[in-house]
Amino acid sequence: MVLSRKRAGLLPLQDELRALHIAAQIGEKTELIDCCEVLDVVALLDVLVSPQHDLSLARALRSPLFGWPDASLVRLALLQRELKVPWFELLQKVELLEPDMKGLEATFKRWKDWLDELPPHDALQRIYDDGDVLARFAAAAPVAQRSAVLANLRALLGVALALDGGRYVTPYGFVRALKSGGTQAPAAVSTDAVRLLTIHGAKGLEADAVLLLDTDTAPRNADSMSVLIDWPGEATEPRKFVFLVSENRPSACAEEALASELAAREREELNALYVALTRARHTLVISSIEPHRATARSWWQRLQGLLPPLEPNLGHVISLRETAGQFSMDSRVFHLPELPTLPESMALKPAGQARTDEDGPGARIGKAMHRLLEWGGATSVQHAAAVAREFHLSPAQAAQAAALAQRIQAGEGAWAWRQDALSWQGNEVDLVYQGQPLRLDRLVQRKDAGFAGQWWVLDYKSAMAPQQQATLREQLQAYRAAVQVIYPEATVKAAFLTGQGTLVELD
């Protein structure tokens, strides 16, 4: 997630990310008319309604609708300069055009006739079908943007049908209504795209990594020609209503109200900073450029004075191949060390008070180990990255979880994954026993010699000796009893599989 104070700061970043083939989406409401593909279709309708609009025709020709290169547009412009007639009329004069510019006269005539004779929705639907519009735009759009492009084009049809009942609006009125704005593009959310949001729009959302832009901005200029209202919430009417020529030169009667207003603005600045800082689950990156005038109270200055700088430490590169034995990491990649303890001045809770709503590192590593075993003991780079994201682990912690999973699957309980030893197997098996929901890590039925027909309840534990903890033994006994109720005639055994590769059978 990338956050900015203003939406305008996100648009250049979106273009740069797309140039690098990184999927990126502006995650807030967008006007339908601001979408490029909609502008292309509106340009086509504009020139069909008003054939003298050369600029609209140029956009339509350059769009995926026709795919003209710039060289063809230049040749058409030079021909128009020579003959002094609109571009649309030139396209009808086939004898004057070069071979690669011919063939559009019949298409434009057919589409213009539909738009003149039919309601805008019906005409636009025919143009979509006749020109294979959706397929053309889908082929031209990057994969990450394709679904959003198609959704916007279909939304354009919906607007044509909704405007004045779809029957009473004229083509000219339809184009004017689109250009006037007010119609929102459908929301298209991709979990694989970088979300670009204003801080206000990010309220209630979170991401593993958050980049906060432009944190060293200068304070806003003093307002001029403004209105100042002193109206407490509990009052039935304003106490004061003042026209201010400039906030730098308030009248004596407005000084107190202005001071209260400025204090409220600063409080809102801190509220926005709090929202921005609390969007990140794992990594927060704070970015800034040098402001044109220095300020001592920007977000950058506030944070810079409270936390020491962190320098990249190339000596702390994590080699997952050495740790887990299965996958490796590019040696050019480094990971910053863990953040230092938050200063007491910034703490939201009293110093030393532990948070009870989050798992500790050991519990999260154990959950990641369970997830990898649920996936069949997968330990590829992709699986390690997936559990690191899901359970908020560092690369070293993800590697530790992978190593535990590997030792369990390759240790004394390795038979529990051998196809020749099993007649049935299941991961994360849900049962209800004595009114309580249970979830078994792994349940298998053996078919190998000496054990045929036996059911085994297997419980993964990262601890070295789980059998010594009474709570864990009682839990596993309940699992075994639940399976025994289902198969009363069968032999049901239960065992812990530990992160050291041992199998500890329950008595």
N, C-alpha and C positions, 0 to 999 in steps of 0.2 A: 504494500500500500504506500502511495506517495501522497503527502498532504501539503497543501498550500493555503495561504490565507485567501487568495483570490483565484477564481477559475482561470483567468487569463494566464497565470503562471504555469498552468498544467498543459496547455495546448502545445507549446514548443517541445516540451518533454515527450508528449505523446508522439509527435512526429519523429523525434530522434529515436525513440524506442522502436517504432515501426520500421525505421530505416535499418535498424539492427536485427530485424525479424523477431523482435520480442513483443508478444501480444500485450496490448495495453488498452484500457477502456476508461473513458471519462465516466465515473460511476454515479453521476447525478443526472437530474432531468435535463434533457436536451431538446431544443425546438426541432421539430421535424424538418423545417425549412433550412436548418443549419447543417443537415446531413448532405454530404457531397452527392450521393447517388440520387437523392430527392431533388437536389438542385439541377442535376443533369436532366431528369425527366420533366421538371417544371420548365427548363429552358426549351425543351422540345415542344411542350404545349404552348409556350409563349410565342414561339416562331410560327406555329401552325395557326394561332389566333391572329398574330400580327406579323405577317411575312417580312416586314421591313426591318425587324430587329436582328441585325447582322450579328451582334455580339451573342445573343441567345443561340442563334444557329451555329456559330463557331463552337460554343460550348457543347451543344448536342453532337456535332460532328466529331469532336475530339473525345467524347465520352465512350464508354463501352458499347453504347447503342450502335455506333458505326466504326469507331476505332481509327479515325483518320489520323495520320501522322502530321506533325507540324509543317513539313514541307508541302503537303497538299493544301493546307490552310493558307500558307503563304502564296501559293500559286493562285488560289481562288481570290485572295485579297488583291493581288496585282491585276487580275482580270477585271475585278469589280472597279478598281481605280481607273482602268482604261475605258470601260463601257459605261460607268456611272449608273449602274442599276443594282438593286439589292441582291445579296447573295442568293436568296431563295429563288429569285427569278433566273439568276445565272444557272442554277442547277437544272432548270427546265430546258435550257438551251444546250442540248446534248452535243450538237455539232461544234460547240466552242470548247468543250471540255476535253481534257486528256483522258486516255483509256482508264486509268485507275480512279478517276473521279466520276465516272458514269454509273448509271444504274439506280440512282436514288430518286429520279423524277417520278416514277410510278409509285414508289413507296410513299413519298411525301404526299402525292395527290390522293392516294387511297386513305391515308391517315387523316388528312385535312377534311376529306369528305365525311368520314365518320364523326370527327369532332364537330363539324357543322350541322350534322343531321341527328346525332344521338345525344342523350344526356352524357355529361362528362364521365360518369362512372362506366357506362357501357362502352363509350368510345375508348377510354383508357384500358379497359379489360381487353378489347379487341387489339389494341396496339401491343399490349403485353403478349398476347398469344401470337399475333402475326410476326412481331419482331423478336420473339423468344427472349424477351427482355430479362426475365429473372435468370435464365441460364447465362446470358451474356455478362451480366453484372457478377454473378457467382464465379464465373471463370476468371474475371479480372480482379476479384477481391482476394487479398491474402487470406489464408485459411483461418487465422484467428479472428478476422473481421467478417467472414462470409455470412454467418448466421445473423449478425446485426444488420448487414446490408440488405439481406432478403427480408428481414422483419420490417425494415423501414419502407421498402418498396411495397410490401403488402399493406402496410399501414396507410400508404398514400391512396390505395384503392378504398380503404375503409373511410378515409376522410371524404373522398368523392361521393361515397354512398350516403354519408351522414349529413353532408352540407345541404341544407334546404330540402331534406328528404331525398336527395339524389335525383330529383326529377325537375326541379324548378330553377336550379342554378344554371347560369350560362357558362360556357367555357371561359369567357373573359372573367366572370365573377369568381370562378373556381381558382384561376391563376392569381387573381388579386387577393382572395382569401388566404391562399397558401403563403403569399409573399408578406402578408400582414402579420404572420406569426400567430402564436397562441396555441398551436397544436403541438403536444409533446410526442416525441419519438418513443416507441415502446422500449421498455427497459430490457436490456440484454446483458446478462451476467455470465461471465465465464470464470470458472474456478482456476483456469490455467493462465489468466491474464493479470497483469499488474493493474491494480485499481488506482485511478487517479482521482482524488477527492479534495474538496475544500474541507477545512477543519470542521466547519459547521455541518457539512454533509456526512462527516465520518462519525457523528455521534451514535453510539450504540454498536459500532462495528469494531472488529479487531483483526489483526494480522500478525503472523509470526515476525515479520520484519517490516518496519515502518521507516520511510525516509521523509523527514520534515524539511521543507524548503524555506529559504529566505527568512532566516530567524534573526537577522541583524538589521532589520529595517528601521529607518529613522521614524520618530514619532510623527503622527499626522500633523499637518499644518493647522494653525488656528482657523476656525470657521469664521466666515464673514457673511454679512447680510443674512443672519440666521435668527431663529426664534428660540428663546429659553423659557421653559415652563417649569415652575416650582409647584408640583402637585403630589403631595404625599398620598400613598395608597389608601390611607384611612380617611382622607378628607373627601368631602362631597363636591368640592369645587377647587380650582387652582388657587394657590395663595398668591402667585405672581405670574405675570405673562409679560415678557420683555422682548422687544425687538433689538437685536444686537447688531451694530454696524461691524464690529470686530471683537472677537474674544480676547484680543490683545489689549483692548482699551475698553473694558466694561465700565458702565456707570456705577457709581457707589452703591446704588440700591440693588444692583445685580451681582455684586461680588460674592456674596455668600451662596447664592443659588448656583453661580458658575463654578465655584469651588466644589460644591456638592456634585455637580455634573461631571467635572473632570475626575473626581475620585471614583465615581461610578464607572467611567470609561476605563480607568486603570484596573478596576476590579474585573471588568469584562475581559480585559487583556489576560489577566491571570486565569480566569475561567477557561478561556480558549487554550492557553498553554497547558492547563491540566488535561483538557480533552485530548490534545495532541499527544502528550506524553503517555497517556494511559491507553492508547490504541495498540501499542506494541506488546505482544506476548513474550517475545524473546530478545529481539534486537531492535534498537532504536538508533537511527543515524540522523544526526543534526547537521544541516548544511547551511551555508550562507555565503554571500559575496560581500566584499568590502563596501560598506555604505558610502554614499556621497557626502554624508556628514555624520560624525560620530555621535553615538548616544550611549549613555551609561545604563539605561533601563530596558534595553531590548532583551528578547528571550535569550539570545546568544550570550550577552553579557551576564545575565542572571545565572545561567547554567555554568558558564565558564569559571565563575568565581567559586562555585560550590564543589566541583568535581575536578580531580587531577586529570591532565591529558593522558590519553592512551596511545602509545606508539606501537606500530606493528612489530611483533616479536617473531622473527623467522625461526628462532630456535625452538618454538613450540609447535612446529608443523606436525600434524597427526598423521602417522602412516597406518592406515587401516589394514594394510597387508600384514604388517608386523603384529598388530593387535589381534585381528580376527582370523588371519590366515587365509582369507578368501577373496578379499577385494582390496583395491589400492586407490590412492588419491593422487592427483596430479601434484608433483612436488612444487609447482609454482604457486599453489594455493596456500594461503596461510589463514589462521584463525586467531582473532584477538583473544587475549585471556579474559577470564571472567571479570565482570565489573567489580570494582571495590565496594565495600559495604556503604550503603547509602548514609550520608551524614545525618546526624540526629536532627539537624535543622530542617531537613527535607522530609523526614519520616512522617507518615500519616498516622502511625501508631506509636505509642511510647517505646523507647529503646528497649530492646530485649524481649518484647512481646512477640511471640511466634505466631505466624499465620496458620490457622487451622483449616483453611478452605483449599489448600493446595497440597498435593503429594510432594514428599521429599524426593531427592535424586534417586535414592535406592528403590523407592516404590515405583518411580517412573521407569527405571531400568528394568525392573521385574515385569512391568506391564509390557514393555517393548519386547522382552524375551518371550512372553506369552504370545504376542502378536506374530512374531517370526515363526514360532512353532505352529501356530494356527495356520500359517501359510506354508506349512510343510517343511519348516526349518530353512526357509529361503534366506540367503545371506549375500545377495548381490548388492552392488552399489545402490541400485534403485530401491531395493527393499530397506537398506540401511537408512537411506535418505527419507523414505516414507515414515519409518518409525521415529526418526529424529524429529520430523515435522509434527507427527501426531502427538508425541509425548514430550515435546519441547526439550530434546536432548542435544548436548554438544556432540561433535563427531566422535570424541573419545568415549562418551557414554553410550552412543549408538554401537560403537565397536565392542564395548563391554557386553552389551545385551546380545549381540550376535555371537560372541564367544561363548556365553552361557548356553544359548540355544544349540550351538554346535556340539558342546560337550554333552548335553542331555541327549541329543539325537544319536550321537556316536558312542555313548557310554554303555553301561550295563543294561539299559532299556532299549537298545537299538533294535531289538526284535519287534518292538511295537510299531515300527514303520516298514517292516519287511513284508512284502505282499505274499510271499510263500508261507508266512507264519500266521496270517490273519484271514478270517472269513468275514469279518465285519469291522469297520473302524469309523470313528466320528470325532470331530473336534468341537469344543465349546458346546457340549450337549446340554440342553435345558431340560430339567425335570422339576416336578413339584412333589415334595415329601413332607407329610404331616402339615400341610398348609403353607409350607415355606418354599419359595423358588430356589432351586439349586442350579449351578452351572458347572459341569464337569469339564476339566481341561481336555482330557482324552479318554474315550471309552472304546475298548477293542474286545473282540472275541477271537480266541486263538484256535488254530486248526492243526498246528504242528504236533508231532509225535510227543506223547506224554502230557500234553496240555489241551487236547482237542475239546472244544465245547466250553472251556473256561472263559469267564468274563473278567476283564481287568479294568479297574478304575485307576487312572494315572493322574497324579496331581503334580504340576511343575512347581518347583520352589528354587529360588536363587540362594536361599540360606543353606548353610553347610549341613546342619542337623535338624531338620524340621520335626523329626519324630520326638524330639525332646520338648516340644512346645505342646502343652495339653490342648490348647485351643485348636491348633492345626490337626492334632490327632482326632479330636472329636468331630471336626468338620469332615475329615476324610471318612470316618466311620459312618457319618450320616450319608455321604455319597454312596458308600458300599451298601448300606441298608436300603437306600432308595432303589438301587439296581436289583437287589435281592428280591424286593417286593414284585418287580416286573418279571423276574425269572426265578420263581421259588424253587424249582427243581435243579437249577444249575449251580455250579460252584462260582462264587464271585469273590475275587481277590482285589486288594487295593494296595497301592504303593506310591511313595513319593519318588519323583525323579528330580535329583538335585542338580544345581549348576556345576557341580564337580564331576558329574557323569555317573554318580552312584544311583542304584535302585534300592530303596529302603521299603521292604514290604511291611504292611501293617499286621500286627498280631491278630 
